[in-house]
Amino acid sequence: MSTWILLRGLTREAQHWGDFPKLLQAAYPEMRVVALELPGNGVRHAEPSPTTVRELAAHCHAEAARLGRQPPYHLLALSLGGMVATAWAEAWPQEVDACVLINTSFGAFSPLLQRLQPRAWPSLLRILLSPTALERERLVFRLTSSLPPEAHAPLIQAWAELRRSHPVAMTNALRQLLASARYVAPWQAPVPTLVLVGAGDQLVDPHCSHEIARRWRCHRGVHPFAGHDLPLDDGPWIVDQVRRWRRP
């Protein structure tokens, strides 16, 4: 039985996928779906985060094996997770059938001011300086989602509880930032790849995803309004794009 592996981004954990794993599982009942934690996040928040993407990929690869999840793997990943998925596929291409990269970026392909848009910097600073978990998550929601925050107060409250239960150390956040900044992606896609991008992403410029698709000459899908957290904004759209592209 092949496996969908889901990988999240900077400081975010498996539970931030929300209902998306259930949507993907319903679309692929013959496969297993598992959301892995990056070291330093979620239930692994007490662990030090590696300072290279390749180390992060090796940790996730080992965790999949520990959980008994056997290849072939299909990797679906968001933001920093997209770099980890790429490094995983590059290191073990014989085990990976396909990658789906969502709102990610590569340093060799895009400049810093696109990988982290200047208009997002004030929001990021306010997130760092906010005194409460709830206020931080309100700001995260506004920065990463195109959905109206007033209609999603229970979700934001749940995120605040996650932040309190699994606090990510500032040192781990910085180590993950360092890993993403240092990562050098391959010049060709290591496995068949689908690039998905939210046109309303306020954090990472959508041009970063377009540049990956252009250089790798791979398929892409563009959501007309979704933000950085595309699985939150429109999970069914992602599943539909994946099914149209490739059915394992």
C-alpha positions as CSV (number, residue, x, y, z in Angstrom):
1,M,0.0,0.0,0.0
2,S,1.5,3.3,-1.1
3,T,1.5,6.4,1.2
4,W,0.7,10.1,1.0
5,I,3.2,11.9,3.3
6,L,2.1,15.5,4.3
7,L,4.7,18.0,5.4
8,R,4.0,21.4,6.9
9,G,6.0,24.6,7.0
10,L,7.9,26.9,9.3
11,T,7.0,26.2,13.0
12,R,3.7,24.7,12.1
13,E,2.6,21.2,13.1
14,A,0.6,18.2,11.7
15,Q,-2.6,19.4,13.4
16,H,-2.5,22.6,11.3
17,W,-3.6,20.5,8.3
18,G,-7.1,20.5,9.8
19,D,-9.5,18.4,7.8
20,F,-7.3,18.2,4.7
21,P,-5.9,14.7,5.4
22,K,-9.5,13.4,5.6
23,L,-10.3,15.0,2.2
24,L,-7.2,13.4,0.7
25,Q,-7.9,10.0,2.3
26,A,-11.4,10.0,0.9
27,A,-10.1,10.7,-2.6
28,Y,-7.5,8.0,-2.3
29,P,-9.0,5.2,-0.2
30,E,-6.5,2.7,-1.5
31,M,-3.6,4.7,0.0
32,R,-2.6,5.7,3.5
33,V,-2.3,9.3,4.5
34,V,0.1,10.4,7.2
35,A,1.1,13.9,8.4
36,L,4.6,14.0,9.7
37,E,6.0,16.5,12.2
38,L,9.3,18.4,11.4
39,P,11.7,18.1,14.3
40,G,11.2,21.1,16.6
41,N,7.5,21.4,15.8
42,G,4.3,19.9,17.2
43,V,4.7,16.9,19.4
44,R,8.4,17.1,18.5
45,H,8.8,20.7,19.8
46,A,11.3,19.8,22.4
47,E,13.7,18.5,19.8
48,P,16.3,20.8,18.2
49,S,15.5,21.5,14.6
50,P,18.2,20.6,12.1
51,T,19.8,23.5,10.4
52,T,19.8,22.0,6.9
53,V,16.8,20.9,4.8
54,R,18.5,17.7,3.9
55,E,18.8,16.8,7.6
56,L,15.1,17.6,8.0
57,A,14.3,15.3,5.1
58,A,16.4,12.5,6.6
59,H,14.6,12.8,9.9
60,C,11.2,12.7,8.2
61,H,12.3,9.7,6.0
62,A,13.4,7.8,9.2
63,E,10.1,8.7,10.9
64,A,8.0,7.3,8.1
65,A,10.0,4.1,8.3
66,R,9.6,4.0,12.1
67,L,5.8,4.3,11.7
68,G,5.8,1.4,9.3
69,R,4.9,3.6,6.2
70,Q,6.4,1.8,3.3
71,P,7.2,3.3,-0.1
72,P,6.3,4.2,-2.7
73,Y,5.6,7.6,-1.2
74,H,3.7,10.6,-2.6
75,L,4.8,13.8,-0.9
76,L,2.5,16.7,-0.5
77,A,4.1,19.7,1.2
78,L,3.6,23.3,2.0
79,S,6.2,26.1,2.1
80,L,9.3,24.9,4.0
81,G,7.8,21.4,3.8
82,G,8.1,21.7,0.0
83,M,11.9,22.1,0.4
84,V,11.9,19.0,2.7
85,A,9.9,17.0,0.2
86,T,12.2,18.0,-2.6
87,A,15.3,17.0,-0.6
88,W,13.6,13.7,0.3
89,A,12.8,13.0,-3.4
90,E,16.3,13.9,-4.4
91,A,17.9,11.6,-1.8
92,W,15.6,8.7,-2.3
93,P,14.1,9.0,-5.8
94,Q,13.4,5.3,-6.1
95,E,11.0,5.6,-3.2
96,V,9.1,8.6,-4.3
97,D,6.5,8.4,-7.1
98,A,5.4,12.1,-7.1
99,C,5.7,15.4,-5.2
100,V,3.0,18.2,-4.8
101,L,4.6,21.4,-3.8
102,I,2.4,24.2,-2.4
103,N,3.5,27.8,-2.1
104,T,7.1,27.0,-1.7
105,S,10.3,28.8,-2.8
106,F,13.9,28.0,-3.6
107,G,16.8,30.4,-2.9
108,A,18.6,29.6,-6.2
109,F,15.4,30.4,-8.2
110,S,14.0,33.5,-6.4
111,P,15.4,36.5,-4.5
112,L,14.8,37.0,-0.8
113,L,12.3,39.8,-1.4
114,Q,10.1,37.4,-3.2
115,R,10.7,34.4,-0.8
116,L,9.6,36.6,2.1
117,Q,7.6,39.6,0.8
118,P,8.4,42.9,2.5
119,R,4.7,43.7,3.0
120,A,4.7,40.7,5.4
121,W,7.5,41.9,7.6
122,P,5.4,44.2,9.8
123,S,3.0,41.3,10.4
124,L,5.8,38.9,11.3
125,L,7.2,41.4,13.7
126,R,3.8,41.9,15.4
127,I,3.5,38.1,15.6
128,L,6.9,37.9,17.4
129,L,6.0,40.7,19.8
130,S,2.4,39.8,20.6
131,P,1.9,39.0,24.3
132,T,-0.6,36.1,23.9
133,A,-0.9,33.0,21.9
134,L,-4.4,33.9,20.7
135,E,-3.3,37.3,19.3
136,R,-0.4,35.7,17.6
137,E,-2.6,33.1,15.9
138,R,-5.1,35.9,14.9
139,L,-2.2,37.6,13.1
140,V,-0.9,34.3,11.6
141,F,-4.4,33.7,10.2
142,R,-4.6,37.1,8.7
143,L,-1.2,36.7,7.1
144,T,-1.6,33.2,5.7
145,S,-5.3,32.9,4.8
146,S,-7.7,34.7,2.5
147,L,-10.7,33.6,4.6
148,P,-12.5,36.1,6.9
149,P,-11.0,35.7,10.4
150,E,-14.3,36.7,12.1
151,A,-15.9,33.6,10.7
152,H,-13.1,31.3,11.9
153,A,-12.8,32.3,15.6
154,P,-13.0,28.7,16.8
155,L,-10.2,27.6,14.5
156,I,-8.0,30.5,15.6
157,Q,-8.7,29.5,19.3
158,A,-7.7,25.9,18.5
159,W,-4.5,27.1,17.0
160,A,-3.8,29.1,20.1
161,E,-4.3,26.0,22.2
162,L,-1.8,24.2,19.9
163,R,0.7,27.0,20.4
164,R,0.3,26.8,24.2
165,S,0.5,22.9,24.2
166,H,3.4,22.6,21.8
167,P,5.4,25.9,22.0
168,V,8.1,26.2,19.3
169,A,11.3,27.6,20.7
170,M,12.6,30.8,19.1
171,T,15.9,29.0,18.5
172,N,14.1,26.3,16.6
173,A,12.2,28.9,14.5
174,L,15.6,30.5,13.7
175,R,17.2,27.1,12.9
176,Q,14.3,26.4,10.4
177,L,14.7,29.8,8.8
178,L,18.5,29.1,8.5
179,A,17.8,25.7,6.9
180,S,15.4,27.3,4.3
181,A,17.8,30.1,3.5
182,R,20.7,27.6,3.0
183,Y,18.9,25.1,0.9
184,V,20.0,24.7,-2.7
185,A,17.4,22.9,-4.8
186,P,18.2,20.7,-7.8
187,W,18.0,22.2,-11.2
188,Q,15.7,19.5,-12.5
189,A,12.7,17.9,-10.7
190,P,13.9,14.7,-9.0
191,V,10.5,13.1,-9.5
192,P,7.2,14.0,-11.3
193,T,6.1,17.2,-9.6
194,L,2.9,19.3,-9.4
195,V,3.3,22.9,-8.3
196,L,0.3,24.6,-6.7
197,V,0.1,28.3,-5.8
198,G,-2.4,30.6,-4.2
199,A,-2.5,33.9,-6.1
200,G,-3.4,35.7,-2.9
201,D,-0.3,34.6,-0.9
202,Q,0.8,37.5,1.2
203,L,3.8,35.7,2.7
204,V,5.6,34.1,-0.3
205,D,5.4,35.8,-3.6
206,P,3.5,33.5,-6.1
207,H,6.2,34.2,-8.6
208,C,8.4,31.8,-6.6
209,S,6.1,28.8,-7.4
210,H,5.8,29.9,-11.0
211,E,9.6,30.0,-11.3
212,I,9.9,26.5,-10.0
213,A,7.3,25.3,-12.5
214,R,9.0,27.2,-15.3
215,R,12.5,25.9,-14.6
216,W,11.4,22.4,-13.9
217,R,8.9,22.4,-16.8
218,C,6.4,20.7,-14.6
219,H,2.6,21.1,-14.2
220,R,1.2,23.9,-12.1
221,G,-2.2,24.9,-10.8
222,V,-3.1,28.5,-9.7
223,H,-5.9,29.2,-7.2
224,P,-7.4,32.6,-8.0
225,F,-7.6,33.9,-4.4
226,A,-6.2,31.5,-1.8
227,G,-3.4,32.6,0.5
228,H,-0.3,30.9,1.8
229,D,-2.2,28.3,3.7
230,L,-3.9,27.0,0.6
231,P,-5.0,23.7,2.3
232,L,-7.0,25.8,4.8
233,D,-8.4,28.1,2.2
234,D,-9.5,25.5,-0.3
235,G,-8.5,21.9,0.4
236,P,-11.0,20.4,-2.0
237,W,-9.4,22.4,-4.8
238,I,-6.0,20.9,-4.0
239,V,-7.4,17.3,-4.1
240,D,-9.1,18.1,-7.4
241,Q,-5.9,19.4,-8.9
242,V,-4.0,16.4,-7.8
243,R,-6.5,13.9,-9.1
244,R,-6.6,15.7,-12.5
245,W,-2.8,15.7,-12.7
246,R,-2.0,12.1,-11.6
247,R,-3.9,9.2,-10.1
248,P,-1.4,6.9,-8.4
